[in-house]
């Protein structure tokens, strides 16, 4: 996968994180979750193709947790918040 796609995917994740830290987006916000699931999924696919198993584990789990948040939000269940 091209470097441009990798960088763009990483920027999606970093944008979500930066916006959450700046309190522009909540970690439960749809935009935050979508940025994470798209970015992490692309990077997980790249890690699979390149046989980078540790990176695949990290990004794959990141994508799954983000997707779970989207499903929970869509079904009306709030994702468990950390207290």
C-alpha positions in Angstrom: 0.0 0.0 0.0 1.3 3.4 -0.8 2.9 5.7 1.7 0.3 8.4 0.9 -2.5 6.1 1.9 -0.7 5.1 5.1 -0.1 8.7 6.0 -3.7 9.7 5.3 -5.0 6.8 7.5 -2.6 7.8 10.3 -3.8 11.4 10.0 -7.4 10.3 10.4 -6.5 8.7 13.8 -4.3 11.6 14.9 -7.0 14.1 13.9 -9.5 12.3 16.0 -7.1 12.1 19.0 -6.1 15.8 18.6 -9.7 16.9 18.4 -10.6 14.9 21.4 -7.7 16.4 23.4 -8.7 19.9 22.3 -12.3 19.0 23.5 -13.7 19.7 20.1 -14.9 16.1 19.7 -16.0 13.6 22.4 -14.5 10.1 22.2 -18.1 9.0 21.9 -18.8 11.3 19.0 -19.7 9.7 15.7 -17.0 11.6 13.8 -14.4 10.5 16.3 -15.4 6.9 16.0 -15.5 7.0 12.2 -12.1 8.7 11.9 -10.7 5.9 14.1 -12.4 3.0 12.4 -11.4 4.1 8.9 -7.8 5.0 9.8 -7.2 1.9 11.8 -8.9 -0.4 9.3 -6.7 0.9 6.5 -3.6 0.5 8.6 -4.6 -3.0 9.7 -5.1 -4.0 6.1 -1.7 -2.7 5.2 -0.1 -4.5 8.2 -1.7 -7.7 7.1 -0.4 -7.3 3.5 3.1 -6.5 4.9 2.9 -9.3 7.5 3.5 -7.0 10.4 1.7 -9.0 13.0 2.2 -6.7 16.0 1.0 -3.7 14.0 -1.9 -5.8 12.7 -2.9 -6.6 16.3 -2.8 -3.0 17.4 -4.7 -1.5 14.4 -7.1 -4.4 14.1 -8.2 -4.2 17.8 -8.3 -0.4 17.5 -10.6 -0.7 14.5 -12.8 -3.3 16.2 -13.2 -1.2 19.3 -14.1 1.8 17.2 -16.6 -0.2 15.2 -18.1 -1.5 18.4 -18.6 2.1 19.6 -20.4 2.9 16.3 -22.7 -0.1 16.6 -23.4 0.7 20.3 -24.2 4.3 19.4 -26.4 3.3 16.5 -28.3 0.8 18.7 -29.0 3.4 21.3 -26.6 1.9 23.8 -23.9 4.2 25.1 -20.4 2.8 25.0 -19.1 2.3 28.5 -17.3 5.4 29.7 -14.2 5.3 31.8 -14.6 7.0 35.1 
